[in-house]
Amino acid sequence: MSLTLSEANRMVQAALSKADELGVSVSIAVSDAGGNLLAFNRMAGASAISATVAQGKAAASAGFGRASGSLQADSPVIQAVISAMGGRMLPAQGAVPVLKDGELVGAIGGSGATAQQDEDCAQAGLDAL
């Protein structure tokens, strides 16, 4: 089972709608189960670095199969995995895993607002699936 491009794009649009509702500008990234980028959008006004951060949060959530904010960033094990993955995972609040019938198929992450707003946007994207 996998996440389709159509599903990923629908999730991105729902997350962007949530950001509009909150009055914030964010980047939203959807990754597959391997943490590879599947869909992405950076809103006007979102910082340039938010694009990289959103992707890193999504990769971390997909890689560990849980919300990126629940990862212990200072854990030697987490740090070792991040290093082994070339540093592309970011264990910070703002991404949630995507499950289909209980199977991990990817993650959606946001960046550009507060950590909670990033996660709220990601959750809105997940809820659209």
N, CA, C and O atoms as CSV, one atom per row, in Angstrom:
chain,resi,resn,atom,element,x,y,z
A,1,MET,N,N,0.848,-1.177,0.000
A,1,MET,CA,C,0.000,0.000,0.000
A,1,MET,C,C,0.890,1.235,0.000
A,1,MET,O,O,1.954,1.255,0.620
A,2,SER,N,N,0.435,2.259,-0.705
A,2,SER,CA,C,1.222,3.482,-0.773
A,2,SER,C,C,0.303,4.694,-0.805
A,2,SER,O,O,-0.918,4.576,-0.907
A,3,LEU,N,N,0.915,5.837,-0.716
A,3,LEU,CA,C,0.222,7.116,-0.776
A,3,LEU,C,C,0.297,7.595,-2.223
A,3,LEU,O,O,1.383,7.641,-2.800
A,4,THR,N,N,-0.834,7.948,-2.810
A,4,THR,CA,C,-0.826,8.414,-4.197
A,4,THR,C,C,-0.511,9.908,-4.260
A,4,THR,O,O,-0.655,10.629,-3.273
A,5,LEU,N,N,-0.086,10.351,-5.420
A,5,LEU,CA,C,0.170,11.770,-5.620
A,5,LEU,C,C,-1.103,12.578,-5.431
A,5,LEU,O,O,-1.070,13.665,-4.854
A,6,SER,N,N,-2.213,12.057,-5.909
A,6,SER,CA,C,-3.489,12.742,-5.748
A,6,SER,C,C,-3.835,12.919,-4.269
A,6,SER,O,O,-4.273,13.992,-3.855
A,7,GLU,N,N,-3.641,11.872,-3.483
A,7,GLU,CA,C,-3.902,11.962,-2.035
A,7,GLU,C,C,-2.964,12.962,-1.377
A,7,GLU,O,O,-3.380,13.764,-0.541
A,8,ALA,N,N,-1.696,12.906,-1.762
A,8,ALA,CA,C,-0.708,13.814,-1.179
A,8,ALA,C,C,-1.041,15.266,-1.507
A,8,ALA,O,O,-0.940,16.136,-0.642
A,9,ASN,N,N,-1.438,15.529,-2.748
A,9,ASN,CA,C,-1.802,16.896,-3.133
A,9,ASN,C,C,-3.043,17.370,-2.387
A,9,ASN,O,O,-3.122,18.535,-1.999
A,10,ARG,N,N,-4.014,16.477,-2.182
A,10,ARG,CA,C,-5.214,16.828,-1.417
A,10,ARG,C,C,-4.829,17.195,0.020
A,10,ARG,O,O,-5.370,18.140,0.593
A,11,MET,N,N,-3.895,16.443,0.589
A,11,MET,CA,C,-3.435,16.733,1.949
A,11,MET,C,C,-2.744,18.093,2.019
A,11,MET,O,O,-2.974,18.864,2.951
A,12,VAL,N,N,-1.905,18.382,1.040
A,12,VAL,CA,C,-1.219,19.676,1.002
A,12,VAL,C,C,-2.240,20.806,0.951
A,12,VAL,O,O,-2.125,21.781,1.693
A,13,GLN,N,N,-3.234,20.681,0.083
A,13,GLN,CA,C,-4.234,21.747,-0.050
A,13,GLN,C,C,-5.018,21.960,1.245
A,13,GLN,O,O,-5.315,23.098,1.609
A,14,ALA,N,N,-5.352,20.876,1.939
A,14,ALA,CA,C,-6.076,21.002,3.211
A,14,ALA,C,C,-5.197,21.674,4.266
A,14,ALA,O,O,-5.678,22.485,5.057
A,15,ALA,N,N,-3.928,21.336,4.271
A,15,ALA,CA,C,-2.999,21.960,5.225
A,15,ALA,C,C,-2.840,23.446,4.930
A,15,ALA,O,O,-2.777,24.258,5.853
A,16,LEU,N,N,-2.776,23.806,3.659
A,16,LEU,CA,C,-2.668,25.222,3.284
A,16,LEU,C,C,-3.939,25.982,3.658
A,16,LEU,O,O,-3.871,27.141,4.068
A,17,SER,N,N,-5.078,25.345,3.520
A,17,SER,CA,C,-6.341,25.976,3.926
A,17,SER,C,C,-6.355,26.249,5.420
A,17,SER,O,O,-6.839,27.291,5.863
A,18,LYS,N,N,-5.820,25.306,6.202
A,18,LYS,CA,C,-5.725,25.500,7.648
A,18,LYS,C,C,-4.796,26.674,7.958
A,18,LYS,O,O,-5.087,27.484,8.839
A,19,ALA,N,N,-3.690,26.764,7.242
A,19,ALA,CA,C,-2.762,27.875,7.455
A,19,ALA,C,C,-3.447,29.205,7.155
A,19,ALA,O,O,-3.271,30.174,7.894
A,20,ASP,N,N,-4.227,29.256,6.073
A,20,ASP,CA,C,-4.986,30.474,5.753
A,20,ASP,C,C,-5.938,30.827,6.889
A,20,ASP,O,O,-6.059,31.989,7.278
A,21,GLU,N,N,-6.610,29.808,7.413
A,21,GLU,CA,C,-7.547,30.002,8.532
A,21,GLU,C,C,-6.833,30.562,9.761
A,21,GLU,O,O,-7.382,31.395,10.482
A,22,LEU,N,N,-5.597,30.093,9.994
A,22,LEU,CA,C,-4.815,30.549,11.137
A,22,LEU,C,C,-4.111,31.883,10.878
A,22,LEU,O,O,-3.610,32.512,11.809
A,23,GLY,N,N,-4.075,32.309,9.624
A,23,GLY,CA,C,-3.417,33.557,9.271
A,23,GLY,C,C,-1.898,33.452,9.262
A,23,GLY,O,O,-1.201,34.417,9.574
A,24,VAL,N,N,-1.390,32.277,8.903
A,24,VAL,CA,C,0.059,32.067,8.868
A,24,VAL,C,C,0.479,31.594,7.479
A,24,VAL,O,O,-0.339,31.099,6.703
A,25,SER,N,N,1.765,31.756,7.180
A,25,SER,CA,C,2.339,31.284,5.920
A,25,SER,C,C,3.308,30.158,6.225
A,25,SER,O,O,4.237,30.323,7.015
A,26,VAL,N,N,3.088,29.018,5.598
A,26,VAL,CA,C,3.898,27.834,5.888
A,26,VAL,C,C,4.335,27.125,4.607
A,26,VAL,O,O,3.839,27.399,3.514
A,27,SER,N,N,5.264,26.221,4.783
A,27,SER,CA,C,5.610,25.230,3.766
A,27,SER,C,C,5.038,23.919,4.252
A,27,SER,O,O,5.069,23.629,5.448
A,28,ILE,N,N,4.514,23.121,3.331
A,28,ILE,CA,C,3.941,21.817,3.654
A,28,ILE,C,C,4.596,20.771,2.767
A,28,ILE,O,O,4.688,20.938,1.551
A,29,ALA,N,N,5.051,19.691,3.390
A,29,ALA,CA,C,5.677,18.599,2.649
A,29,ALA,C,C,5.000,17.281,3.004
A,29,ALA,O,O,4.715,17.013,4.171
A,30,VAL,N,N,4.748,16.470,1.995
A,30,VAL,CA,C,4.242,15.121,2.189
A,30,VAL,C,C,5.303,14.166,1.664
A,30,VAL,O,O,5.769,14.299,0.533
A,31,SER,N,N,5.676,13.214,2.490
A,31,SER,CA,C,6.672,12.224,2.078
A,31,SER,C,C,6.047,10.841,2.024
A,31,SER,O,O,4.988,10.593,2.600
A,32,ASP,N,N,6.725,9.947,1.322
A,32,ASP,CA,C,6.306,8.544,1.320
A,32,ASP,C,C,6.860,7.880,2.574
A,32,ASP,O,O,7.463,8.550,3.413
A,33,ALA,N,N,6.664,6.582,2.710
A,33,ALA,CA,C,7.097,5.873,3.919
A,33,ALA,C,C,8.615,5.885,4.098
A,33,ALA,O,O,9.103,5.697,5.212
A,34,GLY,N,N,9.353,6.099,3.035
A,34,GLY,CA,C,10.810,6.173,3.115
A,34,GLY,C,C,11.317,7.572,3.401
A,34,GLY,O,O,12.526,7.795,3.450
A,35,GLY,N,N,10.404,8.524,3.593
A,35,GLY,CA,C,10.804,9.899,3.869
A,35,GLY,C,C,11.140,10.702,2.627
A,35,GLY,O,O,11.669,11.809,2.727
A,36,ASN,N,N,10.839,10.154,1.457
A,36,ASN,CA,C,11.119,10.840,0.196
A,36,ASN,C,C,9.962,11.759,-0.179
A,36,ASN,O,O,8.797,11.386,-0.050
A,37,LEU,N,N,10.288,12.950,-0.638
A,37,LEU,CA,C,9.282,13.954,-0.959
A,37,LEU,C,C,8.323,13.460,-2.039
A,37,LEU,O,O,8.740,12.951,-3.079
A,38,LEU,N,N,7.030,13.623,-1.766
A,38,LEU,CA,C,5.986,13.232,-2.702
A,38,LEU,C,C,5.216,14.456,-3.202
A,38,LEU,O,O,4.896,14.546,-4.387
A,39,ALA,N,N,4.920,15.398,-2.302
A,39,ALA,CA,C,4.206,16.624,-2.676
A,39,ALA,C,C,4.676,17.746,-1.758
A,39,ALA,O,O,5.040,17.516,-0.605
A,40,PHE,N,N,4.659,18.970,-2.298
A,40,PHE,CA,C,5.187,20.102,-1.532
A,40,PHE,C,C,4.566,21.399,-2.035
A,40,PHE,O,O,4.226,21.534,-3.211
A,41,ASN,N,N,4.426,22.366,-1.098
A,41,ASN,CA,C,4.016,23.714,-1.455
A,41,ASN,C,C,4.536,24.679,-0.407
A,41,ASN,O,O,4.461,24.409,0.792
A,42,ARG,N,N,5.063,25.808,-0.865
A,42,ARG,CA,C,5.501,26.886,0.029
A,42,ARG,C,C,4.649,28.106,-0.264
A,42,ARG,O,O,4.643,28.626,-1.379
A,43,MET,N,N,3.929,28.554,0.756
A,43,MET,CA,C,3.043,29.701,0.607
A,43,MET,C,C,3.847,30.982,0.445
A,43,MET,O,O,4.975,31.090,0.926
A,44,ALA,N,N,3.253,31.943,-0.234
A,44,ALA,CA,C,3.861,33.269,-0.308
A,44,ALA,C,C,4.023,33.790,1.109
A,44,ALA,O,O,3.096,33.716,1.915
A,45,GLY,N,N,5.181,34.309,1.407
A,45,GLY,CA,C,5.444,34.831,2.741
A,45,GLY,C,C,6.094,33.845,3.683
A,45,GLY,O,O,6.584,34.238,4.741
A,46,ALA,N,N,6.110,32.573,3.325
A,46,ALA,CA,C,6.786,31.574,4.170
A,46,ALA,C,C,8.293,31.713,3.958
A,46,ALA,O,O,8.751,31.947,2.839
A,47,SER,N,N,9.045,31.571,5.021
A,47,SER,CA,C,10.497,31.725,4.924
A,47,SER,C,C,11.108,30.647,4.036
A,47,SER,O,O,10.567,29.548,3.915
A,48,ALA,N,N,12.215,30.967,3.432
A,48,ALA,CA,C,12.901,30.020,2.554
A,48,ALA,C,C,13.307,28.763,3.311
A,48,ALA,O,O,13.185,27.660,2.780
A,49,ILE,N,N,13.784,28.909,4.530
A,49,ILE,CA,C,14.245,27.750,5.302
A,49,ILE,C,C,13.087,26.834,5.679
A,49,ILE,O,O,13.298,25.648,5.930
A,50,SER,N,N,11.864,27.367,5.722
A,50,SER,CA,C,10.717,26.531,6.085
A,50,SER,C,C,10.523,25.381,5.097
A,50,SER,O,O,9.975,24.342,5.466
A,51,ALA,N,N,10.960,25.549,3.863
A,51,ALA,CA,C,10.844,24.483,2.868
A,51,ALA,C,C,11.670,23.273,3.275
A,51,ALA,O,O,11.196,22.139,3.207
A,52,THR,N,N,12.887,23.513,3.691
A,52,THR,CA,C,13.780,22.432,4.127
A,52,THR,C,C,13.301,21.828,5.440
A,52,THR,O,O,13.336,20.610,5.619
A,53,VAL,N,N,12.858,22.672,6.346
A,53,VAL,CA,C,12.415,22.202,7.663
A,53,VAL,C,C,11.165,21.324,7.545
A,53,VAL,O,O,11.083,20.282,8.195
A,54,ALA,N,N,10.202,21.727,6.731
A,54,ALA,CA,C,8.983,20.926,6.556
A,54,ALA,C,C,9.325,19.538,6.023
A,54,ALA,O,O,8.765,18.540,6.477
A,55,GLN,N,N,10.235,19.476,5.069
A,55,GLN,CA,C,10.646,18.189,4.518
A,55,GLN,C,C,11.369,17.344,5.563
A,55,GLN,O,O,11.173,16.130,5.625
A,56,GLY,N,N,12.202,17.981,6.382
A,56,GLY,CA,C,12.920,17.253,7.430
A,56,GLY,C,C,11.996,16.701,8.497
A,56,GLY,O,O,12.192,15.585,8.979
A,57,LYS,N,N,10.989,17.479,8.867
A,57,LYS,CA,C,10.016,17.001,9.846
A,57,LYS,C,C,9.225,15.825,9.290
A,57,LYS,O,O,9.004,14.840,9.994
A,58,ALA,N,N,8.794,15.918,8.023
A,58,ALA,CA,C,8.045,14.824,7.407
A,58,ALA,C,C,8.906,13.567,7.308
A,58,ALA,O,O,8.424,12.464,7.567
A,59,ALA,N,N,10.170,13.725,6.937
A,59,ALA,CA,C,11.071,12.570,6.835
A,59,ALA,C,C,11.251,11.903,8.195
A,59,ALA,O,O,11.282,10.675,8.280
A,60,ALA,N,N,11.369,12.693,9.256
A,60,ALA,CA,C,11.527,12.133,10.604
A,60,ALA,C,C,10.268,11.394,11.032
A,60,ALA,O,O,10.350,10.300,11.591
A,61,SER,N,N,9.110,11.979,10.775
A,61,SER,CA,C,7.851,11.347,11.154
A,61,SER,C,C,7.652,10.034,10.399
A,61,SER,O,O,7.233,9.033,10.981
A,62,ALA,N,N,7.953,10.043,9.105
A,62,ALA,CA,C,7.824,8.815,8.312
A,62,ALA,C,C,8.846,7.776,8.769
A,62,ALA,O,O,8.526,6.593,8.882
A,63,GLY,N,N,10.049,8.214,9.025
A,63,GLY,CA,C,11.113,7.287,9.405
A,63,GLY,C,C,10.876,6.587,10.727
A,63,GLY,O,O,11.198,5.409,10.883
A,64,PHE,N,N,10.318,7.309,11.671
A,64,PHE,CA,C,10.087,6.737,12.998
A,64,PHE,C,C,8.640,6.317,13.223
A,64,PHE,O,O,8.326,5.683,14.230
A,65,GLY,N,N,7.757,6.670,12.287
A,65,GLY,CA,C,6.362,6.245,12.383
A,65,GLY,C,C,5.576,6.898,13.493
A,65,GLY,O,O,4.617,6.319,14.004
A,66,ARG,N,N,5.971,8.096,13.872
A,66,ARG,CA,C,5.223,8.829,14.901
A,66,ARG,C,C,5.408,10.324,14.680
A,66,ARG,O,O,6.211,10.743,13.847
A,67,ALA,N,N,4.666,11.117,15.426
A,67,ALA,CA,C,4.755,12.570,15.281
A,67,ALA,C,C,6.194,13.031,15.528
A,67,ALA,O,O,6.851,12.578,16.465
A,68,SER,N,N,6.660,13.919,14.689
A,68,SER,CA,C,8.054,14.372,14.798
A,68,SER,C,C,8.331,15.049,16.132
A,68,SER,O,O,9.461,15.000,16.619
A,69,GLY,N,N,7.336,15.673,16.728
A,69,GLY,CA,C,7.518,16.343,18.011
A,69,GLY,C,C,7.682,15.385,19.177
A,69,GLY,O,O,8.116,15.790,20.255
A,70,SER,N,N,7.340,14.114,18.971
A,70,SER,CA,C,7.483,13.141,20.056
A,70,SER,C,C,8.877,12.520,20.105
A,70,SER,O,O,9.187,11.754,21.017
A,71,LEU,N,N,9.705,12.847,19.136
A,71,LEU,CA,C,11.057,12.286,19.091
A,71,LEU,C,C,11.981,13.053,20.037
A,71,LEU,O,O,11.945,14.282,20.094
A,72,GLN,N,N,12.791,12.327,20.761
A,72,GLN,CA,C,13.753,12.939,21.679
A,72,GLN,C,C,14.991,13.349,20.896
A,72,GLN,O,O,15.858,12.521,20.619
A,73,ALA,N,N,15.072,14.619,20.543
A,73,ALA,CA,C,16.144,15.120,19.683
A,73,ALA,C,C,17.538,14.869,20.254
A,73,ALA,O,O,18.498,14.724,19.498
A,74,ASP,N,N,17.655,14.818,21.581
A,74,ASP,CA,C,18.976,14.633,22.190
A,74,ASP,C,C,19.318,13.168,22.450
A,74,ASP,O,O,20.355,12.877,23.047
A,75,SER,N,N,18.471,12.252,22.017
A,75,SER,CA,C,18.732,10.825,22.191
A,75,SER,C,C,19.886,10.396,21.278
A,75,SER,O,O,19.883,10.715,20.089
A,76,PRO,N,N,20.869,9.677,21.825
A,76,PRO,CA,C,21.970,9.200,20.977
A,76,PRO,C,C,21.481,8.302,19.844
A,76,PRO,O,O,22.055,8.320,18.756
A,77,VAL,N,N,20.443,7.528,20.079
A,77,VAL,CA,C,19.915,6.654,19.030
A,77,VAL,C,C,19.279,7.493,17.919
A,77,VAL,O,O,19.539,7.261,16.739
A,78,ILE,N,N,18.460,8.452,18.292
A,78,ILE,CA,C,17.822,9.322,17.294
A,78,ILE,C,C,18.901,10.055,16.501
A,78,ILE,O,O,18.822,10.140,15.275
A,79,GLN,N,N,19.904,10.582,17.193
A,79,GLN,CA,C,20.986,11.298,16.517
A,79,GLN,C,C,21.753,10.389,15.562
A,79,GLN,O,O,22.147,10.817,14.477
A,80,ALA,N,N,21.967,9.136,15.960
A,80,ALA,CA,C,22.673,8.183,15.102
A,80,ALA,C,C,21.870,7.894,13.835
A,80,ALA,O,O,22.430,7.827,12.741
A,81,VAL,N,N,20.562,7.724,13.987
A,81,VAL,CA,C,19.723,7.465,12.822
A,81,VAL,C,C,19.720,8.679,11.898
A,81,VAL,O,O,19.842,8.530,10.682
A,82,ILE,N,N,19.583,9.864,12.454
A,82,ILE,CA,C,19.598,11.094,11.649
A,82,ILE,C,C,20.917,11.197,10.890
A,82,ILE,O,O,20.932,11.544,9.709
A,83,SER,N,N,22.003,10.900,11.558
A,83,SER,CA,C,23.321,10.938,10.916
A,83,SER,C,C,23.408,9.905,9.792
A,83,SER,O,O,23.901,10.201,8.704
A,84,ALA,N,N,22.931,8.706,10.062
A,84,ALA,CA,C,22.966,7.645,9.054
A,84,ALA,C,C,22.119,8.009,7.833
A,84,ALA,O,O,22.402,7.557,6.724
A,85,MET,N,N,21.087,8.822,8.037
A,85,MET,CA,C,20.207,9.245,6.947
A,85,MET,C,C,20.706,10.531,6.280
A,85,MET,O,O,19.984,11.154,5.502
A,86,GLY,N,N,21.925,10.915,6.588
A,86,GLY,CA,C,22.497,12.099,5.946
A,86,GLY,C,C,22.014,13.411,6.512
A,86,GLY,O,O,22.165,14.456,5.879
A,87,GLY,N,N,21.427,13.371,7.710
A,87,GLY,CA,C,20.983,14.596,8.363
A,87,GLY,C,C,19.686,15.167,7.836
A,87,GLY,O,O,19.344,16.306,8.153
A,88,ARG,N,N,18.949,14.401,7.033
A,88,ARG,CA,C,17.738,14.972,6.426
A,88,ARG,C,C,16.495,14.872,7.283
A,88,ARG,O,O,15.436,15.356,6.884
A,89,MET,N,N,16.596,14.253,8.459
A,89,MET,CA,C,15.454,14.174,9.378
A,89,MET,C,C,15.562,15.273,10.428
A,89,MET,O,O,16.655,15.595,10.894
A,90,LEU,N,N,14.426,15.840,10.791
A,90,LEU,CA,C,14.398,16.894,11.805
A,90,LEU,C,C,13.386,16.526,12.886
A,90,LEU,O,O,12.179,16.578,12.647
A,91,PRO,N,N,13.871,16.152,14.081
A,91,PRO,CA,C,12.956,15.749,15.162
A,91,PRO,C,C,12.402,16.956,15.922
A,91,PRO,O,O,12.793,17.217,17.060
A,92,ALA,N,N,11.490,17.686,15.282
A,92,ALA,CA,C,10.869,18.855,15.894
A,92,ALA,C,C,9.378,18.822,15.595
A,92,ALA,O,O,8.966,18.296,14.562
A,93,GLN,N,N,8.579,19.368,16.475
A,93,GLN,CA,C,7.125,19.346,16.314
A,93,GLN,C,C,6.703,19.969,14.997
A,93,GLN,O,O,7.212,21.015,14.592
A,94,GLY,N,N,5.752,19.300,14.331
A,94,GLY,CA,C,5.203,19.859,13.111
A,94,GLY,C,C,4.848,18.846,12.047
A,94,GLY,O,O,4.339,19.224,10.991
A,95,ALA,N,N,5.103,17.555,12.291
A,95,ALA,CA,C,4.761,16.528,11.307
A,95,ALA,C,C,4.065,15.363,11.987
A,95,ALA,O,O,4.312,15.062,13.155
A,96,VAL,N,N,3.187,14.715,11.227
A,96,VAL,CA,C,2.462,13.543,11.723
A,96,VAL,C,C,2.535,12.429,10.682
A,96,VAL,O,O,2.575,12.695,9.480
A,97,PRO,N,N,2.551,11.176,11.152
A,97,PRO,CA,C,2.608,10.056,10.211
A,97,PRO,C,C,1.267,9.864,9.506
A,97,PRO,O,O,0.214,10.237,10.023
A,98,VAL,N,N,1.332,9.274,8.320
A,98,VAL,CA,C,0.135,8.958,7.544
A,98,VAL,C,C,0.006,7.439,7.510
A,98,VAL,O,O,0.900,6.730,7.050
A,99,LEU,N,N,-1.135,6.959,8.012
A,99,LEU,CA,C,-1.410,5.526,8.037
A,99,LEU,C,C,-2.625,5.228,7.168
A,99,LEU,O,O,-3.591,5.991,7.137
A,100,LYS,N,N,-2.555,4.103,6.464
A,100,LYS,CA,C,-3.705,3.597,5.712
A,100,LYS,C,C,-3.932,2.178,6.195
A,100,LYS,O,O,-3.047,1.328,6.093
A,101,ASP,N,N,-5.112,1.926,6.719
A,101,ASP,CA,C,-5.437,0.605,7.257
A,101,ASP,C,C,-4.359,0.122,8.223
A,101,ASP,O,O,-3.996,-1.055,8.223
A,102,GLY,N,N,-3.850,1.039,9.048
A,102,GLY,CA,C,-2.859,0.701,10.051
A,102,GLY,C,C,-1.433,0.590,9.540
A,102,GLY,O,O,-0.515,0.328,10.317
A,103,GLU,N,N,-1.237,0.786,8.243
A,103,GLU,CA,C,0.100,0.676,7.653
A,103,GLU,C,C,0.682,2.068,7.400
A,103,GLU,O,O,0.013,2.929,6.830
A,104,LEU,N,N,1.928,2.286,7.826
A,104,LEU,CA,C,2.611,3.559,7.598
A,104,LEU,C,C,2.881,3.722,6.104
A,104,LEU,O,O,3.551,2.891,5.490
A,105,VAL,N,N,2.353,4.800,5.526
A,105,VAL,CA,C,2.563,5.051,4.102
A,105,VAL,C,C,3.260,6.378,3.843
A,105,VAL,O,O,3.564,6.700,2.694
A,106,GLY,N,N,3.520,7.157,4.894
A,106,GLY,CA,C,4.185,8.439,4.708
A,106,GLY,C,C,3.995,9.344,5.900
A,106,GLY,O,O,3.695,8.898,7.007
A,107,ALA,N,N,4.179,10.635,5.648
A,107,ALA,CA,C,4.008,11.650,6.694
A,107,ALA,C,C,3.768,12.996,6.033
A,107,ALA,O,O,4.091,13.203,4.864
A,108,ILE,N,N,3.193,13.907,6.810
A,108,ILE,CA,C,2.991,15.280,6.352
A,108,ILE,C,C,3.561,16.211,7.403
A,108,ILE,O,O,3.300,16.054,8.596
A,109,GLY,N,N,4.341,17.182,6.953
A,109,GLY,CA,C,4.976,18.118,7.873
A,109,GLY,C,C,4.814,19.551,7.433
A,109,GLY,O,O,4.696,19.840,6.242
A,110,GLY,N,N,4.808,20.440,8.395
A,110,GLY,CA,C,4.703,21.868,8.126
A,110,GLY,C,C,5.775,22.648,8.845
A,110,GLY,O,O,6.321,22.200,9.854
A,111,SER,N,N,6.073,23.818,8.318
A,111,SER,CA,C,7.042,24.711,8.952
A,111,SER,C,C,6.761,26.135,8.492
A,111,SER,O,O,6.291,26.365,7.378
A,112,GLY,N,N,7.056,27.079,9.367
A,112,GLY,CA,C,6.907,28.493,9.030
A,112,GLY,C,C,6.130,29.285,10.057
A,112,GLY,O,O,6.200,30.513,10.085
A,113,ALA,N,N,5.389,28.585,10.902
A,113,ALA,CA,C,4.616,29.246,11.956
A,113,ALA,C,C,5.151,28.744,13.298
A,113,ALA,O,O,6.307,28.328,13.378
A,114,THR,N,N,4.337,28.774,14.346
A,114,THR,CA,C,4.776,28.170,15.608
A,114,THR,C,C,4.757,26.651,15.422
A,114,THR,O,O,4.119,26.140,14.501
A,115,ALA,N,N,5.446,25.949,16.285
A,115,ALA,CA,C,5.478,24.491,16.191
A,115,ALA,C,C,4.071,23.907,16.265
A,115,ALA,O,O,3.745,22.986,15.516
A,116,GLN,N,N,3.238,24.431,17.158
A,116,GLN,CA,C,1.870,23.927,17.284
A,116,GLN,C,C,1.051,24.218,16.029
A,116,GLN,O,O,0.293,23.363,15.569
A,117,GLN,N,N,1.202,25.432,15.470
A,117,GLN,CA,C,0.473,25.760,14.244
A,117,GLN,C,C,0.947,24.889,13.077
A,117,GLN,O,O,0.140,24.468,12.248
A,118,ASP,N,N,2.256,24.620,13.013
A,118,ASP,CA,C,2.781,23.720,11.981
A,118,ASP,C,C,2.105,22.354,12.088
A,118,ASP,O,O,1.665,21.789,11.087
A,119,GLU,N,N,2.029,21.833,13.309
A,119,GLU,CA,C,1.411,20.522,13.515
A,119,GLU,C,C,-0.091,20.565,13.240
A,119,GLU,O,O,-0.645,19.615,12.688
A,120,ASP,N,N,-0.755,21.661,13.622
A,120,ASP,CA,C,-2.184,21.783,13.342
A,120,ASP,C,C,-2.450,21.755,11.840
A,120,ASP,O,O,-3.417,21.141,11.391
A,121,CYS,N,N,-1.598,22.416,11.065
A,121,CYS,CA,C,-1.744,22.397,9.608
A,121,CYS,C,C,-1.505,20.985,9.058
A,121,CYS,O,O,-2.242,20.515,8.191
A,122,ALA,N,N,-0.471,20.319,9.572
A,122,ALA,CA,C,-0.199,18.952,9.142
A,122,ALA,C,C,-1.364,18.032,9.484
A,122,ALA,O,O,-1.753,17.189,8.676
A,123,GLN,N,N,-1.916,18.195,10.673
A,123,GLN,CA,C,-3.050,17.357,11.095
A,123,GLN,C,C,-4.259,17.603,10.197
A,123,GLN,O,O,-4.976,16.664,9.852
A,124,ALA,N,N,-4.488,18.859,9.818
A,124,ALA,CA,C,-5.598,19.167,8.919
A,124,ALA,C,C,-5.392,18.478,7.577
A,124,ALA,O,O,-6.348,18.011,6.958
A,125,GLY,N,N,-4.145,18.418,7.130
A,125,GLY,CA,C,-3.849,17.714,5.892
A,125,GLY,C,C,-4.127,16.223,6.035
A,125,GLY,O,O,-4.720,15.606,5.149
A,126,LEU,N,N,-3.702,15.657,7.136
A,126,LEU,CA,C,-3.958,14.230,7.383
A,126,LEU,C,C,-5.444,13.954,7.433
A,126,LEU,O,O,-5.916,12.960,6.882
A,127,ASP,N,N,-6.189,14.838,8.096
A,127,ASP,CA,C,-7.637,14.656,8.241
A,127,ASP,C,C,-8.360,14.648,6.897
A,127,ASP,O,O,-9.463,14.111,6.792
A,128,ALA,N,N,-7.744,15.246,5.859
A,128,ALA,CA,C,-8.357,15.298,4.537
A,128,ALA,C,C,-8.190,13.991,3.764
A,128,ALA,O,O,-8.804,13.806,2.714
A,129,LEU,N,N,-7.380,13.110,4.271
A,129,LEU,CA,C,-7.110,11.842,3.556
A,129,LEU,C,C,-8.292,10.893,3.652
A,129,LEU,O,O,-8.241,9.787,3.112
